[in-house]
Amino acid sequence: VQLQASGGGLVQAGGSLRLSCAASGLTFSSYAMGWFRQAPGQEREFVAAIKWSGVYYGDSAKGRFTISRDNAKNTVYLQMNSLKPEDTAVYYCSAGLIVPSWGQGTLVTVSS
């Protein structure tokens, strides 16, 4: 399984970013896909997940972030709106949620 995350960058507080994660080496449509993030000195935190039963969000993402997927493109997205400085982290996508495979991460920096 290979996961390539992209779309991170520097944005001002209140701005938006859209992260993408292209997957290969798996039957993409069969996998639950997730986004997690890790800020410096902190544990990896659940952000959002999408699976057959629906979409799920961590408390920090509710109302501001939207996860979606395009099975034809083997890609999962994370639309992030109303970004805050505390959203600054490396964002990782995962294939699977119980025993996830990880991509390399993309850095999101939100300036105040």
N, C-alpha and C positions, 0 to 999 in steps of 0.2 A: 504494500500500500504506500502510495506517495501522495502527499498533500502539499500544495503550494499556495501559501497565503500571500495576498497582496492588498494594496490599497491603503496601507497605513501612511502616516505622515504627521506634519505639524499643523494644527488648526487652533484657532482662537476659541475661547469658551463661547458656547452658544452655537458653534458651527456644526457641520455635519461631515461625516465620512462614510464611505461604503466599502466594506471589506469584501474580498472575494477569496474563495478557496477552491482551487481546481484539484480534483481527485483523479487518480489513476491506479490501476492494479486491483480494482475491486468492482463488484457489481453494485454500483453506486446507489441505485434505487432501492436496494435491499438494506441499506445502512441508515441507522439514525446518525445524524450529523450534529456536531455541537461546536460552539465557540466558548472558549475559556480565556481568561486573561491573568497575567501575573505582573504585579507591580514590584519594583525593587524592594527586596527584603520581606516580601509577603508571599503567602502561599498562593498557588494557582486557584483561581476562583471561577465558578460556573457563571456563564453569561446567558447563554441561550442554547436551545436544542430544537431540532425538528425531526419528527419521526412520523410513522404512519398514523399514530393516534392524535397528533396535533403538534402544537408549538409550546414551548415552555421557556420561561425566563427567570433569571435570578432577580433578586430584589433590586439590584442596582440598574437593571436594564428595563424593568417594567415601565411602559409608557413612553420610552424614549428610543428603544432599539427594536428592530424588526428583523427576524431571521426568515430567510426564504431559500428555496433551492430550485435549480433547473436540472432535472434528471437527464435531459437531452444533452446538456453541456457538462454533466458530471461536476457541477459547481454549486457551492453553497455560499450565500451572501449574508452579510450583517450590515444593515442600514442603521447608522448611529446618528441620532439627532440630539439637539440640545446638549452638546457635549460639555462636560465639566472637567476642571483640572484633575479631579480624583479619578477620572476615566483613563488617565495616563497609565499605560501598561504595554506589555507585549501581548498581543492577541494571537491565540492559537486556535486552529480548527482541529476537530477530532473526527475520526471515523469510528463510530461506535461510542457508547457512553459507559458501558460497564468495564470493558477492557479496551480503552481507546488506543487508536493509532494517532500519532501526533505529526503535525507539520512543523515547519521551522519557525513560524511566528512572524508577525509583522508589528512594528512598533508604532503605537499611537501616542502622540504627545499633544496635550491640550494646554495651551497657555492661558493665563488669567488676564 
